[in-house]
Amino acid sequence: MQQDIQKYTDAAKNRKTDFIITLTVYAVIIAAAIVAVILLRENPVAVIAGTVALVWIIATLVGLLKKKPPRAIFATEIKGEITDKRTVTKSSGERTVTTTTLTVKCDNRETVILKKLPAELAGVYEVGDKILRIRSTEFPVILESEGKSPASKCSVCPLCGKARLATEPKCPSCKI
């Protein structure tokens, strides 16, 4: 288990570095596009082309931030025991979203609430499980489980959040 935690810690550090580099590159490109639009304001075609490029770059950046939210990239480490688990289903029109919220009593006596875990993970985490959310990851790893349900024989990839059998050596989704 310690080897897996180190593997995930290394991957999370790489993800954080990649995220910061990508964000920096986008910021430089956006700044350059703004400067180009300002400097070429005499030429309406150049201004329109620059504005379209700027909007496209910003839309791409927003898509990136939705895929890899900063709250996950910069998350702190949490180690403790799950004391409460709630599953909430919200409907709006044709769309229904189910999320799970975990209340964790940390080793340092602090209580932390992990919100909006995907519905697929609802059966994996159980009250009484000892978990660890590695720094810069979104989903906690189960350190000890009571084994109360068949779902508790699953493991969760802390990077992508996909559930898998605990016997699988690598996550089938992100290959880590």
Buried (B, 14 or more C-beta within 10 A) or exposed (E): EEEBBEEBBEBBEEBBEEBEEEBEEBEEBBEBBEEBBEEBEEEEEBBEBBBEBBEEBBEEBEEBBEEBEEEBBEBEEBBBBBEEBEEEEEEEEEEEEBBBBBBBBBEEEEEBEBEEBBBBBBBBBBEBBBBBBBBBBBBBBBBEBEEEEEBBEBBBBBBBBBBBEEEEEEBEEEEB
